[in-house]
Amino acid sequence: MEIRELRYFVAVAEELHFGKAAQRLEMAQPPLSRAIARLERQLGVTLLERTSRKVTLTEAGAVLLSDSRTILGAVAAAERRTRQAGRGRPSFVLAVKSGTADELLARLLDAYRAEPGAATVDLLLCEAHQHQELLRNGQADVALLHLPFDSTAGLDTETLRTEAQVALLPTAHPLAGRSRIRAAEVTALPELPMARWPGPGGGYPEGPGPEVRNLTQLFQLIALGRATVIIPESACTGLRGDLAAVPVLDAPPVTTVIAWPPQSRLRTVADLIRVATRL
């Protein structure tokens, strides 16, 4: 198999539509269809079931999709790191969702910077669920993820901390002065619908609450009395004065993990993980 063939297959497997995959790859559809058919003949299996109405992955196709993502991610990471090495600049990319784990992240970066031979850490701030994909496609070498919200499937991880969650409310709201609250009380507020975050595929779940992509949007909507949310307490560090954080007694704890692709052999990433677990 060639890298080009794997890229073609991943595009079709993710889009489940030959026309959309061809647009994504900036090529015509007929040669893309021929390339996939040639790959199936070469492997001796059916990767995609095609009908006039839809395209679906077979079991064999699902296996190849998972492995292809790993291979393409490793190739992309190798290309990026080789260019960096050629410029004499040892570095790696750490992906973090914007506005999360600020205090932990600052401690981690400070501690790693003090290590002998520490490399440059290129910080990549991203939106919800993007950091998993950045790890898998080779654009990031390591990331901070948050369970149970983020998926760690196919990644190696080390646990860093576990914390409680809080409800964010406008300071003028009657519940804002409470010392604690239950999740059902928060989700039952008709005047403050729960904000909706995008899922791993980029789509939003159904619901009356506004769609948000980052904490800046979220905090402004809550301050204006348009939404509420239950989030990890660390996200409220330095919270603006017109918002109140109320501990939620029965909200599941959130665990922050450091995650990396299992095929990673970077000494610099191993050093960062060692420092992170020590913290």
Order of alpha helices (4+ residues) and beta strands (2+ residues): alpha-alpha-alpha-beta-beta-alpha-beta-alpha-beta-alpha-beta-beta-beta-alpha-alpha-beta-beta-beta-alpha
